[in-house]
């Protein structure tokens, strides 16, 4: 696993994510594909039972995301904010 520098600035929709640490223990070790993202919430589709999981972004402390065949461990603070604002930082 790597720690990405600019990976958090890329689009997250359709990417596989695994939440390794969360303030809410119920959301720790949750994983799935991101199907929607808002300012304060991530919507994942679970691969186990095909249900939509809603997870508040401010509860996520650490997560692992797959990008271009690599896995990256990132801090949960990097998720905070509107998705369109995070992507536009690169442009």
N, C-alpha and C positions, 0 to 999 in steps of 0.2 A: 504494500500500500504506500501511496505517496501522499504528501500534503501539497495540494494545488495552490498556486499563487493566483491565477486569473480564472480558474475553473468556475468559481462561484459567480463570475460575471456572464457566463453562458446561459442559454435557455435551459430550464429544468424540465419542461413538459416532455413526457415520454421517457424519462430517464428512471432507472432503477435506483432506489434509495433505501438505505438501512439505517434506522435511527438507533445508535448504540447507547447514548445516554440522554435521559430526559428528566426534567424536574418531576414530572408525573410518572411514577413507576409503571403505570399501566401502558404507557406509550414507549417504554424502553424495549429495545429489540423488536420493534415493529418494522416491517419492510413491505415494499410494493413499488409499483410504477406510478409516477406522478401524473395525474390526469387533469388537475386544475390547481391553480395557485392564485391566491389573493394577497393583499397586503399583510393580513394577520393569520392566514390559514393555508395549510397544505392539504390537498385531497389525494389520497393514495388508493389504488385498487389493489387489494390484497390478493396474492397469488394462491393462498390457501383456500379461501372460501369465496373468492370473486366479489367481495363486498367493498364498498367505498368507506374508507377510514378518514375522518377529519381530525387533523392534528394542529393545534395552535403553534405558530412558529416560535413564540416566545418561550415555550416549554422545552424546545429542543436545545440540548447542550452540545452534542457532538453527533455527527452523522457520516456515513460512508456513501459515496455516490460513484456510479460507474460512468465513465466518459472515455470514448475512443479506445475501448479495450483495456483501460486502466481503472483501478479503484483508488479513490482519493478520500482521505479522512479530513473533514473540515469542521470548524467551529460553528455552532448553531447561530451565533450572532450574525454571521454572513448571510443568513436567510432573511433577516428582517428588512422590511420595506416592500414597496411595490415592485413586481417583477419587471415591468417596463422601464423603471428607473435604474434598476441594477444592470440591465443589458445595455442601456444607453450610455453608461459610463465609458465603455470602450470606444464609442464612436466620436 
